[in-house]
Amino acid sequence: MRRVVIALSLVGLAADPAAAQSGAMLAGSVTEGEVRAEVLPLSLSDAVARGLRTNLGVLASAQQVELARGAEQRTRRELMPQVNGRIAESRQTNNLAAFGFNMSLFPSMSSLVGPFNIFDARIYASQQVVNLSARSDAQRAALVVDAAEFDREDTREWVVFTVTRLYLQAAASGERVATTRTQVATAEALSKMATDMRAAGTVPGIDVVRAGVQVQEQKQRLISAETEHRRLLLQLQRAIGVPVAQAVNLTDRSLVLSSPPMDIAAAVALAAEQRADYRAATTRLRAAEAALTTARREALPSLAVTADVGTIGTSASNALRTYAMAGAVRVPIFDVGRRGRVAESMAALKLRQAEAADFVQRLEADVQTAFLDLQAAEQQVTVVGERVALANQELALARTRFSAGVTSNLEVIQAQVAVATATDQQIASALGLNLARAHLMKVLGQTP
């Protein structure tokens, strides 16, 4: 039961490609703080805050944004003025014959001139006046940055959901440890009762053996529950940057999450408006359109102006000021590679269009699945609650019958096993309800 509910509540994680790729990142973090001797109290809000600071998924997505911004700045270089300075001084000789001079016409002159000095200090500037392809490419790069920002926001939402899930699971396992210890104490009390009644000669020895076996079974369950609790705590600590050697105490053990009341149609509309992954997909579609426009505009003429100003002479002391200005129109005539770039951009655009179309269906499927999980979890909580009450009532009646000598303690042991099973299912159903509510809020693009 517990595994089924948890699996249903995590459908969105497996269905999201970006989340699947960053799943390993979400499980890790950069350790924050030193190990302290005292136990660290940890609430859900503290755990989420730590996760948003230290989780590898958040840190990696932030660097992806910086990478996209760096690429955008490089792209905008084509549209910005380029200014460079140069200072050079050289001493050289030249062979005039190498430049086409017929030295036979000047028999008294040598074809070798120099050595002579040249000093040149100059500032060069250039500017693209009209370059529609570069302008479209800059727009594409800006959209890529926006998509990376949405990816970072989506990663933060996944971190919140993942930390919330791990915290709730660890808290539920801690509650299971507490209830199992109670069941061990109950089994030991029943064993003592059977031993006392055997000493009084009112029950056979088999009842004492049965009671002892039940005590050992409950102790085995306790060992398993404690191991599972520690394992889940380690997973939580790894995700939020708490040193694994640090002892922690979860302070929100009885936390009950709430979910917004709304119908499926309103939920789908809200998800389309708020989900960062959907906005990232639509932004990437616009970026692919801009990339295709860029490739097509490479066939258009471009206009650029260049200028330089400086001083030139045989030395810095006698250098004279000179300048040059030019405007140039570049007209592409034959570029076989442009056709390939257009074909690549067209294929990428069609892929993005298909992804965006699928995302609309995914939104509705995610919302409907989350509502189904929530409805099932709510029903399970109700049914399991009634089962726990009946199991406890059965155990009380069995203990009364056994103490009165009406039946053997086999009936008591069976009732105790039923109580233990029902209690485990009650904890699992409460956890499943919280996870279903957290998953619904993640699907809607909200924070639990």
N, C-alpha and C positions, 0 to 999 in steps of 0.2 A: 504493500500500500504506500509506504513512505517513498520508496524509490520511484513508483509510478507518478506520484504527485510532483516530486521534484523534477523528474524528467520532463513532464508536461510544462512546467513553469519555465524550463530553460530552452524551449523550442526556438525562441528568438535568437539565442546565442549561436546555435548551429546553423540557422538560416541566414545569418548576416555574414557575407564574405569578408568584409573588413574586420569584423569581430573575430571570425575564425582565424584570420591571419595573425591577429594580435593577441590570441588567447594565451600564448606563452608569456607575452609581455605583461598581461594583466595579472599573472600569477607571481610576478617578481617585483622587486622594489629596491631602492637604495636605502640602506639602513640609516635611521635617524636616531641619534642619542646613544648613550652608553647603558650597559646593563647595570641595574640598580638592585640592591639587596631587598628593598621593600617591593611588595606586589604592586604592579601598575594597574590602577583602576581605569577601565576603558569602556566608555559609552559608545553607542552606535554613531553619534555625531562626531565624537573624537576619532573613531576609526575611519569614518569617511573623510574627515579633514586630513588625517595623516595620509590616506591613500591618494588624495588629490595632490598632495605635496611630493610624495616619494614613489608612487607607482611607476614602473617602467613604461607602461602604456602611455601615461600622461607625459612623461619626460620625452619619450620618442616622438609623440605627435607634435610636441612643441618644437622639436628640432626639424621635423618635416615642414612645419610652417616657415621656419627660418631658411631652410633650403629653397622653398618656393619663392620667398621674398628675394633671396640672392639671385635666383634665376630671373626674376622679374626686373631687378635692377640691371642685370647684364643685357636684357632685351631692350630696355629703355635707352641704353647707351646709343643705339642707332638714331634716336630722335633728339638727343641732347647735343648741345654744342660741344665740339672737341677742341680743346686748347692745349697746346704743347709748346714748350720752350726748348731752345737749343743754342748752345754756345760752343763754337769749334774754332780751333786755330791749327793750321796745317802748313807744312813746308813741302813743296813738291817740284817735280820737273815733268815736262810733257814732250812727247815726240810729235811734232806737227805733221810729219808724214803719215802718222797713223790716223790723222783726222782728214786726210785727203789733199793736203797741200802738196803741190808739185814743187819740190825744192830745187829742181833744175832751173826754174825760172829765177831763182835767187841764189846764184852760185856762191855769193859771198856770205850767205847765212847758213848756220847749222840748223838742222831739223830739230835739234834738242834745245829747248828753251828752259830757263830756270837755272838753279833753284830760285823759287820765290815763295813768299808767305801769303797766306789767305786767312783773315780773321773774319768770322761771321757770327753775329749774335742776333737771334731772330725768334719771333713768336708766330706760331702757326695756328690758324683757327679754321674749322670747317663746320658746316651745318646742313643737315638734310632739310630742305624747304618743303619738298613734296615727295613723300615716300609712303604710299598707301599700304604697301605690304608690311613695312616695319610698324606702322601704326596699328594694323590689325594684330600683328604678333604681340605688341605690347598689351593690347586688350586681352588677348588669349592668356598671357602670363599673369595679368591681374586677376582673371577669373580662376586660374589655377591656385593662386594665393587664397582666394575666397573659399575654394573647395577644400584646401588644406585647413583653413580655419574651421570650417564646418566639421571636418574629420576630427580635429582636436576636440571640438565640443562634443562630438559623438563619443569619442574615446573617454572623455570625462564622465559622460552618462554611463558608459559601460563600467567604468571604475566604481562609480557610486553603486550601481546594481550589483557588481561582483562583490564588493566589500559588504554590502547589505546582506547578500546571500550567505557569504561565509560567516558573517557575524550571527545571523539567525540560526544557521546550522550549528555553529559552536555553542550558542546559548541553549538550543534545544538538546544538544548532546549533554550539556551540563545538567539540564533538568532531568534527562534520562539517568544520569549517574545518581542524582539525588533520589529519584523514585526507586531505582534499583537497590540502593542502600536501605531504603525503607522496606523493600521486599525481602532483603537478606535478614533484617531484624525480625520481620514477621515470621519468616521460615525458622529462625532460631527459637522464637517464642513457641511456635507450634511443636518444634522438636523437643523443647523442654517439657511442654505439656504432655507429649507422648511418653517421654521418659518417666515423668512423675506418675502417669496413669499406669505405665508398665510396672513401676515399683509397687503400686497399690494393687496390682493384679487385675486391673479392669480391662486392659487391652493386651493383645499378643505382641511378641517381640517384633513381628514383621512391621508393625506400625512405627516402631522406633527407627527401624532401618529405612523405611520409606521417608520418614521425616528427615533423617540425616542425609539421604541422597538429595532431597529437595534443597537442603541448606547448601550443599556443594554446588548444585546447579545454579542457584541464585548467586553464589560467589563467583562462579565462572561468568555469568552474565555481567556482574559488576566489573570484573577485570576487562571484559570486552568493551563495556561502556566507557570506562575510564581511558582505555587506549584510544578509542574513537574520539573521545573528547579532546585528548591531547593532540591527536593528529589534526583535527579541525582547527584547533588553536594555532598550531604551527602554520597551517595554510593561511589563516587570517593574518598572522604576524608577518609572514613572507610578503603578503600583498600590500601591507600598509607601512612597511619599513620599521617595524618593531623588532629588535634583536631576538632571535629565536631562543636565546638563553634567558630572556627576561620573563619572569612569572607575571601573568596578567590575570585580572579578575573582570569578567564581563558584568557591568552594572545594570544593563538593560535586559535582564533575563526573561521578563514577562512582557516584552514589547509587543504591541498589537498595531500593525500598520492599517491605515485606512485607504480606501480607493474612492475616486470621484464618482458620484452617481450620474450616469449618462447612458444614452442608448448607443447602439453600434454605429449608426449613421453619424451622430455627433462626434463619437470617438474617432472615426476614420477622418473626418474633417479636421479635428484637432491634431491628429497625428501628422497629417499632410502639412499642417501649418507649423508644427513645433519640432518635428524630428529632424535632427541635424544630418543624419545620413541621407534622408530624402532630399534635403536642400543641397547637400554635397553632390548628389547624383544629377540634379537639375543644373547645377552650376557647371559640372564637368560636360554636360551636353552643350551648354552655351560656349564653353571653351573649345570643344571640338568643332562647333560651327565657325568660331573665329579662326581656328587653325586652317580650315578649308578655305575661308576667305583670304587668309594670308597666302596660301599656296597659289590661289587663282590670281591674286593681285601682283604676283611676281612678274607677270607678263606686261604690266603697265609701266610706262616711263616714270622716271624719278628725276627730281631736280635737286642739285646740291650746289652750294657756294663754298669757295675756299679763299683764304686770304693769309698773307703773311706780311710782317713788318719787322724791320731790324736794321742793323748797321753792318756794312761790309767794307773791308779794306785790307791793306797788307799788314796792319796792326790795329790794336784798339785805339791808338792815338789819332790815326788818320782815317778811321772808318767813317763812311757816309751812310746816311739813312736811305734805305730803299724799301719798296713795298711791291706787292703783287696781289691782284684780285682776279677771281675767275668764277664763272658760273658754268655748270655743266649739266646737260640733260643726258641721262642714261636711258637708252632704248633697247630692251632685250629683243634680240632677233631670233636666235636659235639656242634653246636650252632644253636638251632632251631630258635632263634630270627633273625639270619642273613638272612634266607629266607624271613622273613617278611619285613626286611629292603630293600632287593632287589626288592620285589614286590612293595613296596611303591615308591622306586626310579624309577622303570620302569613306574608306573602309572603317576608320576610327569613328567617324560620325555615325555611321549606321549602327555600329556596336553600341555607342552611347545612347542612341535612340531606342534600341531594343532594351537596354538596361533600364532606361527611364520608364518605358512602357510596362516592363515587368514589375518595376518598383511600385507602381500604382496598385497592381494586384497584390503585391506582397504586403502593402500597408493594410489592405482590407483583410487579407488572410491572417496577418499577425494580430490584428484587433479581435477578429472573431475567435481565433485560437485562445487568446488571452481571456476573453469573456467566458469561453467554454471551461477553461481551466479554473477560473474563479468560481463559476457556478458549481462545478464538481467539488471543489475544495470546501465551499460553504456547506454543501450537502453532507460531505464526509464528516465535517466537524459535528454536525447535528447528530448523525447516526452514531458516531463513535462515542459522543457524550452519553447517549442513552445506553450504549453497550457497557461503558464503564460503570454507570450507576447499577445496572443489573448484575454485573460481575461482582461488585462489592457487596451487593445484597446477597448474592449466592454464597460468597465466602463467609459472611456473617452467619447465615443459616447453617452452613456446613460445620462451622466451628461449634455452634450450639449443639447440633446433633451429635458431633463427636464427643464433646465434653459430657453429654448426657448418656453416652454409651449406646446410642441408637445405631451408629454406623462406624465404620473404620475411618482412619484418617486418609484413605485413598480419595474419598469424596472431598476432603479438605484440600488435599494437594492439587487435585484437578481444579478446584475453585480458585486456588491461589495462582495456578498457571494461567487461568482465564483472566484474572485480575491483572497479572503482569503483562499479558498480551494486549489486553484492552488499554492499559495505561500507555504502553509503547505506541499503540495506534493513535491514542489521543494526542500524545506529544507530536507524532508525525503529522497528524491532520492539522494541528495548529500551525506547525511549521509550513506545511503545504499551503495553507490559507495565506500566511504572510508572504510566502514566495510568489504565490499567484497574484497577490495585490501589488507586490514590488515589480513583477514582470509586466503587469498591465500598465503601470505608470511608466516603465521604461519604453514600452511600445508606444505610448502616447507622447514620449519625449519629455516626461516630467521627472522630477527627483522624488524618490520615496521620502 
